[in-house]
Amino acid sequence: MRLLLLLFLALPLCAQEVPMRIYIMAILEKGPKWTKESTPETKELLKGHMENIGRLAKEGKLILAGPLAEAGDAAGIFLFDTTSIEEARKWCDSDPAIHAGRFQVKLWKWYSAKGIGILPAAK
């Protein structure tokens, strides 16, 4: 009975129209130059990769980014604030780790609520 009451109360929320739009989702996979070993070269690529993520986020192009755990060859994700796969590919190509072949990327159009983002950390 309580479950039915909760569902009844939630119906108005579910019935609201949520503005939707297209984003571009990128899945980073281990590329042909992937290595598990930590070398000066891999450390430098990781540093450039992280700097590029920061730059894209500051420019408002990147909504979120992060590594994947226990995902086989999939290594991480990017969510771009664009509807253009071509534009997102250019942004990915600016990543030194992708450019060097440590990662390769697959891009898809992703449909979600307009204005999504990461909430600031709770204080």
C-alpha positions in Angstrom: 0.0 0.0 0.0 2.8 2.4 0.8 4.5 1.6 -2.5 1.3 2.5 -4.3 1.0 5.7 -2.4 4.6 6.6 -3.3 4.1 5.8 -6.9 0.9 7.9 -7.0 2.7 10.9 -5.4 5.6 10.5 -7.9 3.4 10.6 -11.0 3.3 14.4 -11.3 7.1 14.4 -11.3 7.3 11.8 -14.0 4.8 13.6 -16.1 6.9 16.8 -16.3 8.5 17.4 -19.6 12.2 17.5 -19.4 14.0 19.4 -22.1 16.3 17.0 -23.9 19.3 17.4 -26.2 22.2 15.6 -27.9 25.6 15.4 -26.3 28.7 13.5 -27.5 29.9 10.6 -25.4 33.4 9.3 -25.9 34.7 6.0 -24.7 38.5 5.8 -24.4 39.9 2.4 -25.0 43.4 1.0 -24.6 45.2 1.9 -27.9 47.9 0.1 -29.9 50.6 1.8 -27.8 48.9 1.0 -24.5 51.2 -0.4 -21.8 50.6 -1.1 -18.1 54.1 -0.2 -17.2 54.9 3.2 -15.8 57.8 4.8 -17.7 58.9 8.5 -18.0 57.1 8.5 -21.4 53.8 7.2 -20.0 54.0 9.6 -17.0 54.5 12.5 -19.4 51.5 11.4 -21.6 49.3 11.0 -18.5 50.3 14.5 -17.4 49.4 15.9 -20.8 46.2 13.9 -20.8 45.1 15.4 -17.5 46.1 19.0 -18.5 44.1 18.6 -21.7 41.1 17.4 -19.7 41.4 20.5 -17.5 41.7 22.8 -20.4 38.7 21.4 -22.2 36.7 21.6 -19.0 37.7 25.2 -18.4 36.7 26.1 -22.0 33.2 24.6 -21.3 33.7 21.8 -23.9 34.0 18.9 -21.5 31.2 18.2 -19.0 32.7 15.2 -17.3 35.7 12.8 -17.7 36.9 9.8 -15.7 38.5 6.4 -15.8 36.5 3.2 -15.9 37.3 0.3 -13.5 37.2 -3.3 -14.4 36.0 -2.5 -18.0 38.3 -4.6 -20.1 39.8 -2.5 -22.9 37.6 0.5 -22.0 39.7 2.9 -20.1 37.6 6.0 -19.5 34.8 8.3 -20.7 34.4 11.9 -21.8 31.1 13.7 -22.1 31.3 16.7 -24.5 29.0 19.7 -24.7 28.5 19.6 -28.4 26.1 17.8 -30.9 28.9 17.4 -33.4 30.9 14.2 -33.6 33.5 16.0 -35.8 34.0 18.7 -33.3 34.3 16.2 -30.4 36.9 14.2 -32.5 39.0 17.4 -32.9 38.9 17.9 -29.1 39.9 14.3 -28.6 42.7 14.7 -31.1 44.2 17.5 -28.9 44.8 14.9 -26.2 48.5 13.8 -26.2 47.7 10.3 -25.0 45.2 9.7 -27.8 47.5 11.3 -30.3 50.3 9.0 -29.2 48.1 5.9 -29.5 48.0 5.1 -25.7 44.3 5.5 -26.0 41.9 5.3 -28.9 38.4 6.8 -28.8 34.9 5.9 -30.1 32.3 8.6 -30.2 28.5 8.4 -30.1 25.6 10.8 -29.9 24.0 10.6 -26.5 20.5 11.9 -25.7 20.0 13.3 -22.2 18.4 16.1 -20.2 19.5 19.5 -21.3 21.9 21.3 -19.0 23.3 18.2 -17.3 26.6 18.6 -15.4 28.5 17.7 -12.4 27.4 19.2 -9.1 30.0 21.0 -7.0 31.3 18.9 -4.1 29.4 19.2 -0.9 31.2 21.1 1.8 
